[in-house]
Amino acid sequence: MSTRAWPRSDQIAALWHQWRHVVALLSFAAGVASFVLIQRQEKVAQALVILLPASWLLALLEPWLIRIAERRRLLRATPLLLSYLGQALHQESLFFTLPFFLATVTWASAQAVFVGGLILVALVSIVDPLYYGAIAGHRARLWSFHALAGFVTTLTAAPMLWQLTTTESLLLALTCAGALSTPAWWHALPRWGLLRGLLALNAGAALIGCGWMLRAAVPPATLWVSGITAARSVDADTREPLGRFERIDAATARTDGIVVWSSIHAPRGLHERIEHRWLHNGRTVDVIELDITGGREAGYRAWSRKAALPQPADGPWEVRVETQSGQLIGRVRFGIDAVADVR
């Protein structure tokens, strides 16, 4: 009786080498699909991201798996296969989350730097000479990739899977990034025994602190504004803005007040508190908190009204829609003229 031979690890590695770049394309497509389905079929979106938080576990097991493979002749290609697998997990995490950040970024802000860097890192993960020459062979850089992949994955998945607020998701993502960056610091530091480990832990904690200080540059991956405008009032029945404007005279603004209306998308089941931050000539004059609920296909319509205007009120105004942690979701700019335009 003949027995069927199982493929050897080198055969699997050769097959994976041929098709591995398809992972990036499929991951990006899955990210787009998940972003589109986030309001309509959350269960499908959740199924697509449920495995992503495990993207860094392979790195933890890799040293032990390589030792096992070295003792087995049929597994001699396992180290190469593990490298391919690590690359695939990086591609999956980076390209899956990329559509979320592309859709929620405010380009005329510091968020453009973060998203631009994420695009660059994602491209590095699919260019073999760069990835294997500059990343995979250097443990500190490889763990830095794990830290970034863990950060963006947690930031994207947490609101959909566990209905965590944007602030809670950011704190959890920063904690993951700090923990995963510790081995990167360990490999980057000189061999100073116990001091090396203490410094690595402190560096990971410092990264969390720095990330929190720079949080305004990180787009809220699953929270975005689909519409925002300045208006004179809001229809109570339709909840739509009335009398939209880009410029208004001070007398009318003082008489009628000013309303800033926004439509905000969030995952179903998510309860979030956002802020309308009113700025006049670049200085904050008021902060109005609003509670929103995710799941509405057209977005949750929320607005704030300002009747008490400073003196003088003319000049450029801006209302920024932010999370409670200060992450920018969207903004609108308008101007108030000192006198009415009589032309």
C-alpha positions as a printed Julia matrix, in Angstrom:
343×3 Matrix{Float64}:
   0.0    0.0    0.0
   1.43   3.33  -1.07
   1.64   6.23   1.33
   1.16   9.83   0.4
   4.19  12.01   1.05
   3.54  15.28   2.82
   5.13  18.38   1.29
   8.44  19.26   2.85
   9.05  22.65   4.39
  11.31  23.71   1.5
   8.52  22.91  -0.98
   6.06  24.94   1.08
   8.57  27.79   1.27
   9.03  27.76  -2.52
   5.27  27.87  -3.06
   4.87  30.67  -0.53
   7.75  32.61  -2.15
   5.85  32.54  -5.43
   2.55  33.85  -4.07
   3.43  35.81  -0.92
   2.87  39.28  -2.41
  -0.77  38.43  -3.0
  -1.21  38.75   0.78
  -0.75  42.53   0.63
  -3.37  42.9   -2.11
  -5.87  40.65  -0.34
  -5.26  42.41   2.99
  -5.85  45.83   1.45
  -9.03  44.56  -0.24
 -10.2   43.09   3.07
  -9.54  46.42   4.75
 -11.59  48.28   2.16
 -14.4   45.75   2.49
 -14.34  45.96   6.27
 -14.41  49.76   6.16
 -17.39  49.72   3.76
 -19.22  47.08   5.81
 -18.55  48.69   9.18
 -22.02  50.25   9.26
 -24.01  47.54   7.52
 -22.55  44.17   8.46
 -20.43  44.62  11.56
 -20.19  40.84  12.11
 -18.41  40.49   8.76
 -16.05  43.34   9.61
 -15.33  41.83  13.02
 -14.6   38.43  11.47
 -12.03  40.06   9.2
 -10.13  41.64  12.09
 -10.51  39.03  14.84
  -7.18  37.38  13.96
  -5.15  40.55  13.48
  -4.15  41.11  17.15
  -2.16  37.86  16.87
   0.16  39.4   14.26
   3.05  39.69  16.72
   2.72  36.28  18.41
   4.77  34.58  15.71
   7.76  36.7   16.67
   7.53  35.49  20.26
   7.53  31.85  19.17
  10.06  32.19  16.36
  13.27  31.4   18.35
  11.79  28.19  19.74
  10.36  27.15  16.36
  13.75  27.64  14.7
  15.48  25.5   17.35
  12.96  22.72  16.75
  13.41  23.01  12.99
  17.19  22.76  13.25
  16.81  19.29  14.78
  14.51  18.03  12.01
  15.92  17.4    8.55
  12.56  17.76   6.81
  12.09  21.17   8.43
  15.36  22.7    7.25
  13.53  25.45   5.32
  11.44  26.41   8.34
  13.5   29.53   9.25
  12.91  30.88   5.72
   9.23  29.95   5.93
   8.94  31.74   9.27
  10.47  34.85   7.68
   7.89  34.68   4.91
   5.16  34.21   7.48
   6.36  37.19   9.49
   6.4   39.3    6.35
   2.87  38.14   5.51
   1.6   39.1    8.96
   3.16  42.54   8.65
   1.57  42.98   5.25
  -1.78  41.79   6.59
  -1.74  44.22   9.52
  -0.42  47.22   7.62
  -2.44  46.87   4.43
  -5.63  45.87   6.24
  -5.59  48.95   8.47
  -4.36  51.36   5.77
  -7.82  51.98   4.18
  -9.17  53.05   7.58
  -6.45  55.66   8.03
  -6.69  56.85   4.42
 -10.43  57.43   4.91
 -10.19  59.18   8.29
  -7.02  61.27   7.96
  -7.25  65.07   7.89
  -4.57  65.76   5.31
  -4.05  69.42   6.19
  -2.77  68.45   9.63
   0.0   66.51  11.35
  -1.99  63.34  10.68
  -0.65  63.42   7.12
   2.85  62.71   8.48
   1.63  59.62  10.35
  -0.33  58.23   7.4
   2.51  59.02   4.99
   4.89  57.1    7.24
   2.45  54.19   7.45
   2.24  54.03   3.66
   6.05  54.03   3.43
   6.4   51.21   5.97
   3.68  49.19   4.21
   5.55  49.53   0.9
   8.8   48.43   2.56
   7.04  45.24   3.68
   6.41  44.2    0.06
   9.81  45.17  -1.39
  11.96  42.12  -0.65
  15.42  43.76  -0.96
  14.36  46.37   1.6
  12.42  44.08   3.92
  14.92  41.21   4.07
  17.99  43.41   3.7
  17.15  46.15   6.19
  14.4   44.7    8.43
  14.15  40.92   8.75
  17.85  40.43   9.46
  17.98  43.05  12.22
  16.11  42.1   15.38
  15.67  45.67  16.62
  14.15  46.84  13.33
  12.03  43.69  13.06
  10.55  44.26  16.52
   9.93  47.88  15.57
   7.82  46.54  12.7
   5.97  44.31  15.17
   5.34  47.32  17.43
   3.92  49.44  14.61
   1.8   46.55  13.29
   0.46  45.88  16.79
  -0.31  49.59  17.28
  -2.33  50.12  14.1
  -4.06  46.75  14.42
  -5.23  47.37  17.98
  -6.23  50.94  17.19
  -8.43  49.72  14.32
  -9.8   46.53  15.82
 -10.63  47.59  19.39
 -13.6   49.88  18.6
 -15.16  47.26  16.31
 -14.51  44.18  18.41
 -14.95  45.45  21.95
 -16.74  48.8   21.45
 -13.93  50.64  23.2
 -13.96  54.41  22.83
 -11.35  56.05  20.67
  -9.44  57.19  23.76
  -9.54  53.72  25.31
  -8.45  52.15  22.02
  -5.56  54.6   21.73
  -4.36  53.82  25.25
  -4.56  50.07  24.58
  -2.77  50.44  21.23
   0.0   52.52  22.82
   0.39  49.91  25.56
   0.76  47.18  22.93
   3.28  49.27  21.0
   5.27  49.99  24.15
   5.34  46.33  25.17
   6.29  45.14  21.68
   8.99  47.79  21.33
  10.79  46.54  24.45
  12.6   43.72  22.57
  13.58  46.29  19.91
  15.23  48.44  22.56
  16.82  45.31  24.07
  18.48  44.39  20.78
  19.49  48.01  20.07
  21.16  48.61  23.44
  24.7   47.46  24.37
  25.04  44.28  26.45
  24.95  45.8   29.93
  23.37  42.86  31.75
  20.46  43.73  34.04
  20.82  47.43  33.23
  20.09  46.62  29.59
  16.72  45.11  30.5
  15.8   48.02  32.79
  16.68  50.53  30.09
  14.63  48.59  27.51
  11.59  48.59  29.81
  11.98  52.3   30.5
  12.35  53.03  26.78
   9.13  51.1   26.07
   7.33  53.1   28.76
   8.77  56.34  27.36
   7.45  55.4   23.92
   3.95  55.12  25.38
   4.31  58.58  26.91
   5.64  60.1   23.69
   2.85  58.48  21.7
   0.27  59.98  24.04
   1.83  63.44  23.71
   1.72  63.11  19.9
  -1.79  61.61  19.82
  -3.19  64.55  17.82
  -1.16  63.32  14.84
  -2.87  59.9   14.86
  -6.21  59.65  12.99
  -9.02  57.89  14.88
  -9.18  54.85  12.6
 -12.89  54.02  12.96
 -14.33  57.48  13.62
 -14.73  60.01  10.84
 -16.8   63.02   9.78
 -18.72  62.59   6.53
 -20.18  66.09   6.61
 -19.6   69.29   8.57
 -20.82  72.83   7.99
 -21.51  76.15   9.66
 -25.17  77.15   9.53
 -27.7   79.55  11.06
 -29.94  76.82  12.5
 -30.9   73.14  12.34
 -34.31  71.76  11.33
 -35.73  70.0   14.4
 -37.56  67.37  12.34
 -35.02  66.44   9.69
 -31.97  67.3   11.83
 -30.44  68.96   8.77
 -28.61  72.32   8.75
 -30.4   75.42   7.47
 -28.74  78.52   6.09
 -25.27  77.18   5.49
 -22.58  79.82   5.09
 -18.86  80.4    4.77
 -19.01  84.05   5.79
 -21.48  85.93   7.96
 -21.63  89.46   9.4
 -21.17  90.02  13.11
 -24.61  91.57  13.66
 -26.41  88.55  12.19
 -24.16  86.15  14.07
 -24.92  87.86  17.39
 -28.65  87.92  16.7
 -29.14  84.38  15.38
 -26.13  82.62  16.83
 -23.97  80.16  14.89
 -24.5   76.42  14.57
 -21.85  73.93  13.53
 -23.46  70.71  12.29
 -21.54  67.45  11.79
 -22.33  63.91  10.69
 -20.05  61.39  12.4
 -19.62  57.73  11.55
 -18.71  55.16  14.18
 -19.01  51.35  14.54
 -22.34  49.98  15.74
 -22.57  49.73  19.51
 -19.89  52.35  20.1
 -20.83  55.18  22.47
 -18.4   58.04  22.17
 -18.1   61.52  23.61
 -16.66  64.03  21.18
 -15.9   67.74  21.38
 -16.65  70.72  19.19
 -13.69  73.01  19.85
 -14.44  76.6   18.8
 -11.4   78.69  17.87
 -11.3   82.41  17.03
  -8.1   83.73  15.48
  -6.46  80.43  16.4
  -7.38  80.63  20.12
  -9.86  78.31  21.84
 -12.91  80.21  23.06
 -15.23  77.32  23.86
 -15.35  73.53  24.02
 -18.76  71.82  23.75
 -19.05  68.1   24.51
 -21.45  65.91  22.54
 -22.39  62.25  22.98
 -22.74  60.16  19.83
 -23.79  56.57  19.13
 -22.37  54.51  16.28
 -24.18  52.34  13.76
 -26.25  54.79  11.75
 -25.5   54.38   8.05
 -25.77  58.1    7.31
 -23.76  58.98  10.4
 -24.78  60.36  13.78
 -25.82  64.0   13.36
 -24.57  66.19  16.18
 -24.29  69.95  16.41
 -23.33  72.73  18.77
 -24.61  76.29  18.89
 -22.73  79.39  20.0
 -24.67  82.54  20.8
 -22.28  84.35  23.15
 -19.59  85.61  20.8
 -16.47  87.42  21.99
 -15.97  91.11  21.41
 -14.87  91.7   18.73
 -16.11  88.58  16.9
 -14.89  89.35  13.4
 -12.08  87.39  11.84
 -11.36  83.74  10.99
 -13.15  81.0   12.96
 -12.56  77.28  13.06
 -14.49  74.49  14.76
 -12.54  71.28  15.25
 -14.32  67.98  15.92
 -12.07  66.04  18.27
 -12.1   63.0   20.48
 -11.71  63.55  24.2
  -8.06  62.58  23.83
  -7.53  65.4   21.3
  -7.48  63.37  18.07
  -8.79  65.43  15.18
 -11.82  63.94  13.39
 -12.78  66.85  11.15
 -13.07  70.62  11.03
 -14.83  73.52   9.36
 -13.64  77.08   8.83
 -15.74  80.21   8.36
 -15.35  83.96   8.69
 -17.26  86.7   10.5
 -17.22  90.17   8.99
 -17.32  93.27  11.18
 -20.06  94.82   9.03
 -22.61  93.41   6.62
 -21.65  93.18   2.96
 -24.14  95.58   1.31
 -23.06  94.95  -2.27
